[in-house]
């Protein structure tokens, strides 16, 4: 591995860590960088998932103010996120490539629209119902399965679900999203480390960049007005949905 490759993965990791911790769009930077340094698609996917586990550490540490008081929600869904990540990793290892990619643009585009329209989508006024509804539970399981399988824009899907289903602010939902997807990635990463072609030489510089970027991201998010942040995430998600649709359906 040459110096240029190391710096490319470091830079991609920093960008992915910042955007992932704020908007759930980390793979917009990290996955193409892994392809650019010569990894095949499957190896890039599993290597990316393993590195993202480190990103979750940074984003969780950086989001401590927003996580205050959210322990009941995290305890409720932590095991579910681990199960979803493990199931997603298993699906990747036993199903043909491309199974999910055809529907991903629709999921991402829909989630981005939900984020943009979230101020007009009012969840139940009863916090107890919001935090334990079967739709939220099923949605978290589905998103974490997808996160373990492929993961591109899983954060956008999770953030949209949390903002509509739970009584949380944008920054709180973002922090909870980072923890739950971190658990999902960790479960998937364990399986990939044993059974999949993880390229550890690429994990190290990418993970270092992700750790730095993900720790910085939440602090940057606090300085951006919520309407602007929501619009930026939603519009970026729509752009990614279009790009994924061109790649999957073209």
C-alpha positions as CSV (number, residue, x, y, z in Angstrom):
1,X,0.0,0.0,0.0
2,X,1.5,3.3,-1.1
3,X,1.4,6.7,0.5
4,X,-1.2,8.0,-1.9
5,X,-3.6,5.1,-1.1
6,X,-3.2,5.8,2.6
7,X,-4.0,9.5,2.3
8,X,-6.9,8.8,0.0
9,X,-8.5,6.4,2.5
10,X,-7.7,8.7,5.4
11,X,-9.3,11.7,3.6
12,X,-12.3,9.6,2.6
13,X,-12.6,8.4,6.2
14,X,-12.7,11.9,7.6
15,X,-15.3,13.0,5.0
16,X,-17.4,9.8,5.6
17,X,-17.1,10.2,9.4
18,X,-18.4,13.8,9.3
19,X,-21.3,13.1,6.9
20,X,-22.2,9.8,8.5
21,X,-22.4,11.2,12.0
22,X,-24.5,14.1,10.8
23,X,-26.5,12.8,7.9
24,X,-26.0,9.0,7.6
25,X,-24.3,9.3,4.3
26,X,-20.9,8.0,5.2
27,X,-20.8,5.4,2.4
28,X,-21.1,8.2,-0.1
29,X,-17.4,8.7,0.5
30,X,-16.0,5.6,2.0
31,X,-17.4,2.9,-0.4
32,X,-16.3,4.6,-3.6
33,X,-12.8,5.2,-2.1
34,X,-12.4,1.5,-1.5
35,X,-13.5,0.8,-5.0
36,X,-11.0,3.4,-6.2
37,X,-8.1,1.7,-4.5
38,X,-8.9,-1.6,-6.3
39,X,-11.2,-3.6,-4.1
40,X,-13.9,-5.7,-5.7
41,X,-17.5,-4.7,-4.8
42,X,-18.1,-7.4,-2.1
43,X,-14.7,-6.9,-0.5
44,X,-15.3,-3.1,-0.5
45,X,-18.7,-3.6,1.1
46,X,-17.5,-5.8,4.0
47,X,-14.3,-3.8,4.5
48,X,-16.5,-0.7,4.7
49,X,-18.8,-2.2,7.3
50,X,-15.9,-3.3,9.5
51,X,-14.4,0.2,9.4
52,X,-17.7,1.8,10.1
53,X,-17.7,0.2,13.5
54,X,-14.9,2.5,14.5
55,X,-16.9,5.5,13.2
56,X,-19.7,4.7,15.6
57,X,-17.3,5.0,18.5
58,X,-16.4,8.5,17.5
59,X,-19.9,9.6,16.8
60,X,-21.2,8.2,20.1
61,X,-18.5,10.0,22.0
62,X,-19.2,13.2,20.1
63,X,-22.9,12.9,20.7
64,X,-22.9,12.5,24.5
65,X,-25.0,15.7,25.2
66,X,-27.7,14.5,22.8
67,X,-27.7,11.0,24.3
68,X,-28.5,12.3,27.8
69,X,-31.8,10.9,28.9
70,X,-32.0,8.5,25.9
71,X,-30.9,5.3,27.8
72,X,-34.4,3.8,27.9
73,X,-34.7,4.0,24.1
74,X,-31.2,2.6,23.6
75,X,-31.8,-0.3,26.0
76,X,-35.1,-1.0,24.2
77,X,-33.6,-1.3,20.8
78,X,-29.9,-2.3,21.3
79,X,-30.4,-6.1,21.1
80,X,-32.7,-5.6,18.1
81,X,-30.0,-3.7,16.3
82,X,-27.4,-6.4,17.0
83,X,-29.8,-9.1,15.7
84,X,-30.5,-7.0,12.6
85,X,-26.9,-6.5,11.8
86,X,-26.1,-10.2,12.2
87,X,-29.1,-11.1,10.0
88,X,-28.0,-8.6,7.3
89,X,-24.4,-10.0,7.3
90,X,-25.8,-13.5,7.0
91,X,-27.9,-12.4,4.0
92,X,-24.9,-10.9,2.3
93,X,-23.0,-14.1,2.6
94,X,-25.7,-16.4,1.3
95,X,-27.6,-14.4,-1.3
96,X,-26.6,-13.4,-4.8
97,X,-25.2,-9.9,-5.3
98,X,-27.7,-7.2,-6.2
99,X,-30.7,-8.6,-4.3
100,X,-31.3,-5.4,-2.3
101,X,-29.6,-2.9,-4.6
102,X,-32.7,-2.6,-6.9
103,X,-35.0,-1.4,-4.2
104,X,-32.4,0.7,-2.3
105,X,-33.0,3.9,-4.4
106,X,-36.7,3.8,-3.6
107,X,-36.0,3.3,0.2
108,X,-33.4,6.1,0.3
109,X,-35.5,8.5,-1.8
110,X,-38.6,7.8,0.4
111,X,-36.6,8.4,3.6
112,X,-35.2,11.6,2.3
113,X,-38.7,12.9,1.5
114,X,-39.8,11.9,5.0
115,X,-37.0,13.9,6.5
116,X,-37.9,16.9,4.4
117,X,-41.6,16.6,5.3
118,X,-41.0,15.6,8.9
119,X,-42.2,19.0,10.4
120,X,-45.6,18.3,8.9
121,X,-45.7,14.6,9.9
122,X,-46.7,14.6,13.5
123,X,-46.1,11.4,15.5
124,X,-48.4,10.3,18.3
125,X,-48.5,12.7,21.3
126,X,-48.1,9.8,23.7
127,X,-44.3,9.2,24.2
128,X,-44.9,5.7,25.5
129,X,-46.6,4.7,22.3
130,X,-44.0,6.4,20.2
131,X,-41.1,4.5,21.9
132,X,-42.7,1.1,21.8
133,X,-44.9,1.0,18.7
134,X,-44.6,-2.2,16.6
135,X,-44.1,-0.2,13.4
136,X,-41.0,1.5,15.0
137,X,-39.7,-1.8,16.2
138,X,-40.2,-3.5,12.8
139,X,-38.6,-0.5,11.1
140,X,-35.5,-0.6,13.2
141,X,-35.1,-4.3,12.6
142,X,-35.5,-3.8,8.8
143,X,-33.0,-0.9,8.7
144,X,-30.4,-2.7,10.7
145,X,-30.8,-5.8,8.5
146,X,-30.2,-3.6,5.5
147,X,-27.3,-1.9,7.4
148,X,-25.6,-5.2,7.9
149,X,-26.3,-6.3,4.3
150,X,-25.2,-3.2,2.4
151,X,-25.6,-0.1,4.4
152,X,-25.4,2.8,1.9
153,X,-27.6,5.5,3.4
154,X,-28.9,3.3,6.2
155,X,-28.4,6.3,8.4
156,X,-30.9,8.3,6.3
157,X,-33.5,5.5,6.7
158,X,-32.9,5.2,10.4
159,X,-33.0,9.0,11.1
160,X,-36.3,9.4,9.2
161,X,-37.8,6.5,11.1
162,X,-36.7,7.8,14.5
163,X,-37.9,11.4,13.9
164,X,-41.3,10.2,12.9
165,X,-41.6,7.4,15.4
166,X,-40.0,8.8,18.6
167,X,-40.4,12.1,20.6
168,X,-36.9,13.3,19.8
169,X,-35.2,16.3,18.2
170,X,-33.2,16.1,15.0
171,X,-29.9,16.1,16.9
172,X,-31.2,13.5,19.5
173,X,-32.5,11.3,16.7
174,X,-29.1,11.6,14.9
175,X,-27.3,10.5,18.1
176,X,-29.6,7.5,18.6
177,X,-29.2,6.6,15.0
178,X,-25.4,6.6,15.4
179,X,-25.5,4.2,18.3
180,X,-28.1,1.8,16.8
181,X,-26.3,1.5,13.5
182,X,-23.0,1.2,15.3
183,X,-24.3,-1.9,17.1
184,X,-25.6,-3.2,13.8
185,X,-22.3,-2.7,12.1
186,X,-20.5,-4.3,15.0
187,X,-22.6,-7.5,14.8
188,X,-22.1,-7.6,11.0
189,X,-18.4,-6.9,11.3
190,X,-17.8,-9.9,13.6
191,X,-19.3,-12.2,11.0
192,X,-17.4,-10.6,8.2
193,X,-14.1,-10.7,10.0
194,X,-14.4,-14.5,10.2
195,X,-16.2,-15.4,7.0
196,X,-15.7,-12.6,4.4
197,X,-12.8,-11.1,2.4
198,X,-12.1,-8.1,4.7
199,X,-9.1,-6.2,3.5
200,X,-7.5,-5.2,6.8
201,X,-4.8,-3.0,5.1
202,X,-7.6,-0.8,4.0
203,X,-9.6,-0.9,7.2
204,X,-6.8,0.8,9.3
205,X,-6.4,4.1,7.4
206,X,-10.1,4.3,6.7
207,X,-11.0,3.7,10.3
208,X,-8.6,6.3,11.6
209,X,-10.2,8.9,9.3
210,X,-13.7,7.8,10.3
211,X,-12.9,8.1,14.0
212,X,-11.7,11.7,13.6
213,X,-14.5,12.7,11.3
214,X,-17.3,11.1,13.3
215,X,-16.1,12.7,16.5
216,X,-16.2,16.1,14.8
217,X,-19.5,15.7,13.1
218,X,-21.9,16.1,16.0
219,X,-20.2,19.3,17.2
220,X,-20.6,20.7,13.7
221,X,-24.2,19.7,13.6
222,X,-24.9,21.7,16.8
223,X,-23.9,24.9,15.0
224,X,-26.2,24.5,12.0
225,X,-29.9,25.6,12.4
226,X,-32.2,22.5,12.4
227,X,-34.2,23.5,9.3
228,X,-31.1,24.0,7.3
229,X,-29.6,20.7,8.6
230,X,-32.8,18.8,7.9
231,X,-33.0,20.2,4.3
232,X,-29.3,19.5,3.6
233,X,-29.7,15.9,4.7
234,X,-32.9,15.4,2.8
235,X,-31.6,16.9,-0.4
236,X,-28.3,14.9,-0.2
237,X,-30.4,11.8,0.4
238,X,-32.4,12.5,-2.8
239,X,-29.3,13.1,-4.7
240,X,-27.9,9.8,-3.5
241,X,-31.1,8.0,-4.4
242,X,-30.9,9.3,-7.9
243,X,-27.2,8.2,-8.2
244,X,-28.0,4.7,-6.8
245,X,-31.0,4.4,-9.2
246,X,-28.8,5.2,-12.2
247,X,-26.3,2.6,-11.0
248,X,-28.8,-0.1,-10.2
249,X,-31.3,0.4,-13.0
250,X,-29.1,1.8,-15.8
